[in-house]
Amino acid sequence: MGIDLLLQNILNPPVLMFLLGIGAVLLRTELEIPQPLPKLFSLYLLIAIGLHGGYELSKSGITADVLKVLLLAMLMAIAVPIYAFFILRLKLDVYNAVAIAATYGSISAVTFITAGSFLNSLGQSYGGYMVAAMTLMESPAIIIGLVMLSLFAKRNNEGVNWAEVFREAFLNPSVYILMGTLIIGFLTGERGWKAMEPLFGVLFKGMLAFFLLDMGIVAGRRIGEIKKVGVFLIAFGILLPIFNAMVAILLAKTFGLAKGDAFMFSVLCASASYIAVPAAMRLSVPEANPSLYVTMSLAITFPFNIAIGIPLYYSVINNLWG
Protein backbone atom coordinates (compact mmCIF):
# COMPACT_ATOMS: atom_id res chain seq x y z
CA MET A 1 0.00 0.00 0.00
CA GLY A 2 1.54 3.28 -1.13
CA ILE A 3 1.91 6.09 1.40
CA ASP A 4 0.30 8.48 -1.09
CA LEU A 5 -2.88 6.37 -1.18
CA LEU A 6 -2.97 6.20 2.61
CA LEU A 7 -2.52 9.96 2.87
CA GLN A 8 -5.19 10.57 0.24
CA ASN A 9 -7.65 8.61 2.35
CA ILE A 10 -6.70 10.13 5.70
CA LEU A 11 -6.62 13.66 4.26
CA ASN A 12 -10.18 13.23 2.98
CA PRO A 13 -12.33 15.77 4.94
CA PRO A 14 -14.91 13.22 6.25
CA VAL A 15 -12.12 10.94 7.55
CA LEU A 16 -10.39 13.92 9.18
CA MET A 17 -13.71 14.81 10.83
CA PHE A 18 -13.83 11.27 12.25
CA LEU A 19 -10.32 11.69 13.68
CA LEU A 20 -11.30 15.11 14.98
CA GLY A 21 -14.15 13.49 16.90
CA ILE A 22 -11.81 10.93 18.47
CA GLY A 23 -9.41 13.72 19.39
CA ALA A 24 -12.21 15.68 21.05
CA VAL A 25 -12.77 12.79 23.47
CA LEU A 26 -9.09 12.06 24.09
CA LEU A 27 -8.42 15.74 24.81
CA ARG A 28 -11.48 15.87 27.09
CA THR A 29 -13.24 18.67 25.29
CA GLU A 30 -16.98 19.11 25.71
CA LEU A 31 -17.70 18.72 21.99
CA GLU A 32 -20.96 16.88 21.40
CA ILE A 33 -23.46 16.56 18.55
CA PRO A 34 -26.89 17.19 20.12
CA GLN A 35 -29.59 14.56 19.75
CA PRO A 36 -31.46 13.77 17.57
CA LEU A 37 -29.09 15.12 14.88
CA PRO A 38 -26.95 11.92 14.68
CA LYS A 39 -30.09 9.92 13.85
CA LEU A 40 -31.00 12.49 11.21
CA PHE A 41 -27.51 12.25 9.64
CA SER A 42 -27.75 8.45 9.61
CA LEU A 43 -31.20 8.51 8.02
CA TYR A 44 -30.03 11.03 5.43
CA LEU A 45 -27.03 8.92 4.40
CA LEU A 46 -29.11 5.75 4.08
CA ILE A 47 -31.73 7.52 1.96
CA ALA A 48 -29.09 9.14 -0.24
CA ILE A 49 -27.20 5.91 -0.90
CA GLY A 50 -30.44 4.00 -1.50
CA LEU A 51 -31.87 6.53 -3.97
CA HIS A 52 -28.62 6.83 -5.91
CA GLY A 53 -28.13 3.07 -5.92
CA GLY A 54 -31.65 2.54 -7.26
CA TYR A 55 -31.06 5.14 -9.96
CA GLU A 56 -27.82 3.45 -11.04
CA LEU A 57 -29.55 0.07 -10.99
CA SER A 58 -32.30 1.45 -13.24
CA LYS A 59 -29.60 2.40 -15.77
CA SER A 60 -27.79 -0.94 -15.73
CA GLY A 61 -30.87 -3.15 -15.35
CA ILE A 62 -31.00 -6.48 -13.53
CA THR A 63 -28.51 -8.47 -15.58
CA ALA A 64 -26.64 -11.74 -15.10
CA ASP A 65 -23.67 -9.74 -13.76
CA VAL A 66 -25.91 -8.08 -11.17
CA LEU A 67 -27.29 -11.43 -10.03
CA LYS A 68 -23.74 -12.78 -9.81
CA VAL A 69 -22.73 -9.99 -7.44
CA LEU A 70 -25.82 -10.51 -5.29
CA LEU A 71 -25.16 -14.25 -5.03
CA LEU A 72 -21.53 -13.64 -4.03
CA ALA A 73 -22.75 -11.18 -1.39
CA MET A 74 -25.13 -13.77 0.05
CA LEU A 75 -22.38 -16.41 0.01
CA MET A 76 -20.06 -14.25 2.11
CA ALA A 77 -22.88 -13.15 4.42
CA ILE A 78 -23.52 -16.82 5.24
CA ALA A 79 -19.91 -18.07 5.31
CA VAL A 80 -18.25 -15.35 7.42
CA PRO A 81 -20.29 -15.81 10.63
CA ILE A 82 -19.80 -19.59 10.42
CA TYR A 83 -16.02 -19.64 10.25
CA ALA A 84 -15.75 -16.62 12.57
CA PHE A 85 -17.73 -18.55 15.18
CA PHE A 86 -15.32 -21.50 15.16
CA ILE A 87 -12.30 -19.19 15.39
CA LEU A 88 -13.83 -17.39 18.37
CA ARG A 89 -14.67 -20.67 20.11
CA LEU A 90 -10.93 -21.17 20.60
CA LYS A 91 -11.11 -18.58 23.38
CA LEU A 92 -14.74 -17.72 24.09
CA ASP A 93 -17.95 -19.33 25.28
CA VAL A 94 -20.75 -20.08 22.81
CA TYR A 95 -22.80 -16.97 23.58
CA ASN A 96 -20.07 -14.40 23.08
CA ALA A 97 -18.74 -16.31 20.04
CA VAL A 98 -22.21 -16.19 18.45
CA ALA A 99 -22.68 -12.47 19.12
CA ILE A 100 -19.25 -11.46 17.82
CA ALA A 101 -19.44 -13.79 14.81
CA ALA A 102 -22.82 -12.33 13.83
CA THR A 103 -21.46 -8.80 14.26
CA TYR A 104 -18.58 -9.53 11.87
CA GLY A 105 -20.77 -11.48 9.47
CA SER A 106 -22.91 -8.40 8.88
CA ILE A 107 -21.86 -5.04 7.41
CA SER A 108 -21.38 -1.37 8.25
CA ALA A 109 -23.28 0.94 5.93
CA VAL A 110 -21.16 3.92 7.03
CA THR A 111 -17.93 2.10 6.10
CA PHE A 112 -19.48 1.36 2.71
CA ILE A 113 -20.49 5.00 2.24
CA THR A 114 -17.03 6.25 3.27
CA ALA A 115 -15.42 3.80 0.83
CA GLY A 116 -17.69 5.08 -1.94
CA SER A 117 -16.58 8.65 -1.16
CA PHE A 118 -12.94 7.52 -1.31
CA LEU A 119 -13.53 5.80 -4.66
CA ASN A 120 -15.23 8.89 -6.08
CA SER A 121 -12.28 11.02 -4.96
CA LEU A 122 -10.11 8.82 -7.21
CA GLY A 123 -12.44 9.48 -10.14
CA GLN A 124 -13.82 5.94 -10.16
CA SER A 125 -17.28 4.51 -9.63
CA TYR A 126 -19.17 1.34 -8.73
CA GLY A 127 -22.46 -0.21 -9.80
CA GLY A 128 -25.64 0.87 -8.04
CA TYR A 129 -26.49 -2.78 -7.47
CA MET A 130 -23.77 -2.84 -4.80
CA VAL A 131 -26.32 -1.05 -2.58
CA ALA A 132 -28.64 -4.03 -3.07
CA ALA A 133 -25.74 -6.31 -2.17
CA MET A 134 -25.14 -4.28 0.98
CA THR A 135 -28.80 -4.58 1.96
CA LEU A 136 -28.80 -8.34 1.39
CA MET A 137 -25.67 -8.78 3.53
CA GLU A 138 -26.99 -7.08 6.65
CA SER A 139 -29.51 -9.64 7.90
CA PRO A 140 -28.28 -13.23 7.23
CA ALA A 141 -25.59 -13.05 9.93
CA ILE A 142 -28.27 -12.65 12.61
CA ILE A 143 -30.05 -15.81 11.41
CA ILE A 144 -26.81 -17.80 11.02
CA GLY A 145 -25.64 -16.71 14.47
CA LEU A 146 -28.83 -17.95 16.11
CA VAL A 147 -28.69 -21.21 14.17
CA MET A 148 -25.18 -21.73 15.60
CA LEU A 149 -26.58 -20.88 19.03
CA SER A 150 -29.33 -23.48 18.71
CA LEU A 151 -26.79 -26.11 17.63
CA PHE A 152 -24.08 -25.49 20.22
CA ALA A 153 -25.62 -23.77 23.25
CA LYS A 154 -26.84 -25.84 26.19
CA ARG A 155 -29.83 -23.62 26.91
CA ASN A 156 -33.32 -24.61 25.79
CA ASN A 157 -33.86 -23.65 22.15
CA GLU A 158 -37.32 -22.36 23.08
CA GLY A 159 -35.50 -19.37 24.54
CA VAL A 160 -35.11 -17.94 21.01
CA ASN A 161 -38.13 -16.00 19.78
CA TRP A 162 -37.71 -16.75 16.09
CA ALA A 163 -40.58 -14.51 14.97
CA GLU A 164 -38.95 -11.54 16.68
CA VAL A 165 -35.54 -12.51 15.34
CA PHE A 166 -36.75 -12.56 11.74
CA ARG A 167 -38.54 -9.28 12.24
CA GLU A 168 -35.39 -7.68 13.66
CA ALA A 169 -33.27 -9.14 10.86
CA PHE A 170 -35.37 -8.11 7.89
CA LEU A 171 -37.41 -5.16 9.16
CA ASN A 172 -34.84 -3.28 11.19
CA PRO A 173 -34.81 0.42 10.24
CA SER A 174 -31.60 0.43 8.20
CA VAL A 175 -32.62 -2.56 6.05
CA TYR A 176 -36.13 -1.16 5.58
CA ILE A 177 -35.03 2.34 4.54
CA LEU A 178 -32.24 1.07 2.29
CA MET A 179 -34.45 -1.39 0.47
CA GLY A 180 -37.33 1.09 0.25
CA THR A 181 -35.26 3.94 -1.18
CA LEU A 182 -33.46 1.53 -3.53
CA ILE A 183 -36.85 0.55 -4.98
CA ILE A 184 -37.92 4.21 -5.19
CA GLY A 185 -34.71 5.11 -6.99
CA PHE A 186 -35.15 2.19 -9.37
CA LEU A 187 -38.78 3.03 -10.17
CA THR A 188 -38.26 6.78 -10.67
CA GLY A 189 -34.97 6.46 -12.54
CA GLU A 190 -33.17 9.52 -13.88
CA ARG A 191 -36.17 11.82 -13.48
CA GLY A 192 -36.47 10.98 -9.80
CA TRP A 193 -32.76 11.27 -9.10
CA LYS A 194 -32.48 14.66 -10.84
CA ALA A 195 -35.31 15.94 -8.65
CA MET A 196 -33.63 14.69 -5.45
CA GLU A 197 -29.99 15.36 -6.35
CA PRO A 198 -29.80 18.91 -4.89
CA LEU A 199 -30.51 17.47 -1.44
CA PHE A 200 -29.20 13.90 -1.59
CA GLY A 201 -26.32 14.40 -4.02
CA VAL A 202 -24.79 17.86 -3.64
CA LEU A 203 -24.95 17.88 0.17
CA PHE A 204 -23.86 14.27 0.61
CA LYS A 205 -20.20 14.81 1.58
CA GLY A 206 -21.07 17.55 4.04
CA MET A 207 -23.60 15.36 5.83
CA LEU A 208 -21.12 12.47 5.81
CA ALA A 209 -18.55 14.73 7.48
CA PHE A 210 -21.04 15.67 10.22
CA PHE A 211 -21.96 12.02 10.76
CA LEU A 212 -18.33 10.86 10.95
CA LEU A 213 -17.56 13.63 13.45
CA ASP A 214 -20.25 12.16 15.68
CA MET A 215 -19.00 8.62 15.03
CA GLY A 216 -15.52 9.74 16.04
CA ILE A 217 -16.89 11.02 19.35
CA VAL A 218 -18.76 7.74 19.94
CA ALA A 219 -15.71 5.64 19.00
CA GLY A 220 -13.46 7.79 21.19
CA ARG A 221 -15.65 7.07 24.19
CA ARG A 222 -15.27 3.34 23.53
CA ILE A 223 -11.47 3.40 23.24
CA GLY A 224 -11.07 3.10 27.00
CA GLU A 225 -12.95 -0.20 26.89
CA ILE A 226 -10.53 -1.85 24.46
CA LYS A 227 -8.50 -3.25 27.36
CA LYS A 228 -11.59 -5.27 28.36
CA VAL A 229 -11.61 -7.29 25.13
CA GLY A 230 -8.03 -8.60 25.41
CA VAL A 231 -5.26 -9.15 22.88
CA PHE A 232 -6.98 -12.07 21.13
CA LEU A 233 -10.10 -10.07 20.32
CA ILE A 234 -8.12 -6.96 19.35
CA ALA A 235 -6.16 -9.08 16.86
CA PHE A 236 -9.41 -10.69 15.69
CA GLY A 237 -10.99 -7.26 15.12
CA ILE A 238 -8.17 -6.30 12.75
CA LEU A 239 -7.04 -9.55 11.13
CA LEU A 240 -10.46 -11.05 10.37
CA PRO A 241 -11.58 -8.01 8.32
CA ILE A 242 -8.33 -8.19 6.34
CA PHE A 243 -8.85 -11.91 5.75
CA ASN A 244 -12.48 -11.38 4.73
CA ALA A 245 -11.44 -8.65 2.31
CA MET A 246 -8.80 -10.89 0.73
CA VAL A 247 -11.34 -13.72 0.30
CA ALA A 248 -13.75 -11.23 -1.28
CA ILE A 249 -11.04 -9.94 -3.63
CA LEU A 250 -10.21 -13.51 -4.68
CA LEU A 251 -13.89 -14.21 -5.39
CA ALA A 252 -14.26 -10.91 -7.24
CA LYS A 253 -11.26 -11.69 -9.43
CA THR A 254 -12.40 -15.25 -10.08
CA PHE A 255 -15.90 -14.19 -11.12
CA GLY A 256 -14.83 -11.16 -13.11
CA LEU A 257 -16.24 -8.27 -11.10
CA ALA A 258 -15.39 -4.77 -12.25
CA LYS A 259 -12.68 -2.94 -10.31
CA GLY A 260 -14.98 -0.54 -8.44
CA ASP A 261 -17.46 -3.32 -7.61
CA ALA A 262 -14.64 -5.56 -6.36
CA PHE A 263 -13.44 -2.79 -4.06
CA MET A 264 -16.89 -2.09 -2.59
CA PHE A 265 -17.53 -5.83 -2.20
CA SER A 266 -14.27 -6.25 -0.28
CA VAL A 267 -15.15 -3.30 1.98
CA LEU A 268 -18.56 -4.83 2.73
CA CYS A 269 -16.99 -8.17 3.63
CA ALA A 270 -14.36 -6.46 5.81
CA SER A 271 -16.80 -4.33 7.80
CA ALA A 272 -18.72 -5.19 10.96
CA SER A 273 -22.13 -4.08 12.18
CA TYR A 274 -22.35 -1.79 15.21
CA ILE A 275 -26.08 -0.97 15.06
CA ALA A 276 -28.42 -3.64 13.63
CA VAL A 277 -26.70 -6.83 14.79
CA PRO A 278 -25.81 -5.63 18.32
CA ALA A 279 -29.46 -4.63 18.78
CA ALA A 280 -30.58 -8.11 17.68
CA MET A 281 -27.96 -9.85 19.84
CA ARG A 282 -29.04 -7.95 22.94
CA LEU A 283 -32.56 -9.18 22.30
CA SER A 284 -31.78 -12.79 21.37
CA VAL A 285 -28.49 -13.58 23.17
CA PRO A 286 -28.65 -11.70 26.50
CA GLU A 287 -25.93 -14.03 27.87
CA ALA A 288 -23.36 -12.36 25.58
CA ASN A 289 -21.42 -9.32 26.82
CA PRO A 290 -22.27 -6.22 24.71
CA SER A 291 -19.07 -4.47 25.79
CA LEU A 292 -17.17 -7.08 23.77
CA TYR A 293 -18.94 -7.08 20.42
CA VAL A 294 -19.92 -3.40 20.39
CA THR A 295 -16.44 -2.24 21.43
CA MET A 296 -14.77 -4.50 18.87
CA SER A 297 -16.85 -3.32 15.93
CA LEU A 298 -17.00 0.36 16.89
CA ALA A 299 -13.65 1.08 18.56
CA ILE A 300 -11.38 -1.36 16.71
CA THR A 301 -12.67 -2.50 13.30
CA PHE A 302 -14.51 0.67 12.27
CA PRO A 303 -11.55 3.05 12.87
CA PHE A 304 -9.14 0.55 11.30
CA ASN A 305 -11.21 0.28 8.14
CA ILE A 306 -11.83 4.03 7.90
CA ALA A 307 -8.16 4.98 8.28
CA ILE A 308 -6.16 2.02 6.93
CA GLY A 309 -8.39 -0.77 5.61
CA ILE A 310 -10.01 1.19 2.77
CA PRO A 311 -6.71 2.24 1.09
CA LEU A 312 -5.22 -1.20 1.83
CA TYR A 313 -8.01 -3.08 0.06
CA TYR A 314 -7.95 -0.63 -2.84
CA SER A 315 -4.18 -1.00 -3.21
CA VAL A 316 -4.47 -4.80 -3.49
CA ILE A 317 -7.29 -4.50 -6.03
CA ASN A 318 -5.44 -1.83 -8.00
CA ASN A 319 -2.43 -4.13 -8.32
CA LEU A 320 -4.57 -7.07 -9.43
CA TRP A 321 -6.92 -5.20 -11.77
CA GLY A 322 -4.42 -2.58 -12.98
N, C-alpha and C positions, 0 to 999 in steps of 0.2 A: 504494500500500500504506500503510494507516494505521499510525501509530507505535504505537497501542494494540494492534493485531494482532501487530506485530513483538515488542512487549514481552510479550504474552501467551504467545507461543511461546518466547522466550528465558527467561522466568521460569517455565517449566514445569520441575519438578524433574529429570526425566531429561535435558533439554537442559543445565541448569545443571551436572549431574554430568559431562556430556561436556566442557563448558568447564573444569570443575574438573580433569579429567584432563589437558587440554592445559596448563593452568596449572602443574600438578605437574611437568611436563617442563621448561617454560620457566623455572621457578624452581629447577630442579635439586634437587627433593626426591627422596627415595628411595621414593616411593609406587609400589607395584607390586601387581597382582592376581596371586596365585600360581597357577601352572598346577596342575591342568587346569581351574580354575574358569571361565576365559573360554569354553572349549569347552562346559562344562556350561550356562552362561548362554545361549550361542548355540543349543544344542540345545533348551533349555527354550522359548525364544521361538519357534522354528520349530514345535515341537509345539503350543504354545498357539495360535498364529495358524492353524495347520492344522486343529486340532480345532474351534475356534470358527467358522472359515470353512466347514467341512463341515456344522456344525450349522445355520448360517444358510442354506446352500445347500439343506439338507433342508427348510427351512421355505418357501423361495421356489420350489423345484423347478427343473428345467432347462427354462426357457422360451425363447421366441424372443428376448427381451431379453437373457437370459444368453448365448445363442449369439452375439448381436450383439457383446457386450462381448468375448467370447473371440476373435472374428474380428478385431476392431479391435486387440486386444493382439498377435495374431500379425502383423498388417500392420505395426505399428510395430516389432516385434522384427526383422522382415526388412528394413524400409526404413532404419532408423537406421544400422546398420553399413555399409550400402552408400553412403549419401551422406556419412557421416562419413569413410569411407575416402578418397573423392575430395577432400574438404576437406584432410585430413591430407597427401595426396600433394603438395600445394602446397609443403610444407616438408620432408617426411620420406621416407625410403626405404620400399619396399614392406613390409618385415617389421615395422617399427615402426608403420606406418600400419595394417596388419592387426590387430596386437595391441591398439592403442589403440581402433580402431574397434569391435572385438569387445567390449572392455571397456565402452564407452559404449552399445553396442547391447543389452547385457544389463541386469540390474537389481540393486538393493541391497535385500535383504529387510529390513535394519535401518532403512533410510530409510522404507520402506513402513510398518513397525511404528510408527516414531516419528510419522509422519504420521497414522496411525490414532489414536494417543494424543492428538495435537493436535486431531483432529476430534471425538473423544469429549469433550475438555475444553470444546468449544463446544456440546455437547449435540446433536451430529449423528452420523449413522451412515452406513455404506456396506454394500453387498451382500456376503454371504459369498463369492459367486462371484468377487469381485475377487482372492481368494487363489488361485483356479484360474488367473485371468489372470496373476497374478504368476509362478506356477509355469511356465506356458506360455512366458513371456517370457524365462526365464533361459537356455535352451539354444540357441535358433536362432542367436544372434549368433556362437557358436563355429563352427557349420557354415557360416554365410555368410562369416565371416572367412576360413576355410580355402578356401572356393570362390574368393574374391578372390585368395588367395595362389596357388592353382593356375593362375589366369588371368593374373596379372601378374608373378609371381616368375620369375626365370630358373633357379632350381634345379630339379632333376628332381622331378617330381610324385610319384615313388615314395617320396620322403622323408617323405610324410605317411602315417601309420598310421591309415587311416580307421576301422578297427574300434575302435581305442583312442580315437579322437576321439569317435565316437558313444557309446561307453561313458562317457567323461568328461562328455559333454554331457547325457546323459539319465539316468545312474545316479550322478551325483555326489551326495554325502551330502545337501546342502540340497534338491535336487530330489526325491530319494527320500523324505526324511522329510516334506517338505511335501505331496507327493502322497499318501503313505501315510496321514498323519494327516487329510488332507482327506477321503479315502475313509472312514476310521474315523468321523469326525465326521458324515459324510453317512449312513452306515449305522445308527449308533446314535441319531442325532437328539437330541431334547430329553432323553430319559432318560440318554443317554451324557454329554451336556454337563453336566447337573445333577450327575452323579456326579463329574465331573472339575473342575468350576468352582472348588471351594475351593483347589485347587492351581494350575490354569492360568487362572483368571479373577481371583480376589481378589489373588493375589500378583504378577500380571503387571507392574504398574507398578514395583514394587520391584525385580524382576529386570531390567527394562529399564534402570532407573537404574544398577544394578551393571554391566550390560553396556556402557552408554554411558560410564561412568567408565573402563572398560578401553579402549574404543575411543578415548576422548580421549587416553589415555596413548600408545596406538599411533600415532594421528594426530600427536600432538605430537612424537614421535620422527622422523616423516617430514618435518616442517616444514622442517628444515634442508636437505633435498634439493630443495626447490622451485626453488632457483636453478639446478639442473641441467636442468630441463625448458625453461627459456627463456620469454620473454614470449608467444610465439605459443601455446605449449601451455597456459600459465596462462590466457590469454584463452579458448582452446578449452574448457578445463575448467569455465569459468563460463558462457560464452555458448551453447555447444551445449546444455547442459541446459535453459537458459531457452528456446531455440528449440524443442527437443523438447517441452517442456511446452506451449508456445503451439500447436504443431501438434496435440498431443493434445487440448487444450481446444477447438480448432476442430472436430476430428473428433467430440468428445463432444457439442458443441452441435449439430452437423449431424445426428447420429444420435440425438439425444434422450436421452442418458444422464442419470440423476438427478444431482443436485448433488454428493452425497457420492461417488458412483461416478466422476464426472468428475474430482473432486479427486484421488482415489487413482490413477486412470488417468494423470493428468498427472504425479504424483509418480513413478510407475513409469517413465514415459518419460524423466523428467529425471534419474533416478539412474544410477549406474554400478557395475558389479560390482567388488569388491576381493578376492573369495575364489575363486569357481568359475571365472570366465573367466581370471584370471591363472594359476591352476593349470594350466588347459588350454593356455594360450599358452606357458607354460614347457616343456610337454611337446611341443607341436606346432610352435612357432615359436621355437626356441632362438636364432635370429639376432636377435630383438627384445630390447631392453634393458628388463628388468623395473623398473628404477628410474624409467623414464618412466611406464609405464602404471599401475604400483601407486601411485606417488607422486601422480599426477594424480587417480586415483579416490579415494584414501584421505586425502590431505592438502589437496586443493583442492575437488573436487566434493562429497565427503561433508560436510565442515564447512559449505560454502556452503549446501547443501540443508537441513541440520539447523537452521542459524541463520537464514537469510534466504529460501531458496528456498521452503520449505513455506508460510510466511505470504504470500509473493509470489504463488504459484500460487493459493492460496485467495482472496486479494483479487481477482484477476482473475476467478475463477469466481464469486465472490460478487456482483460487479458485473454479470456477464452473466446469471446465474441469478436474482439477487435474493433 
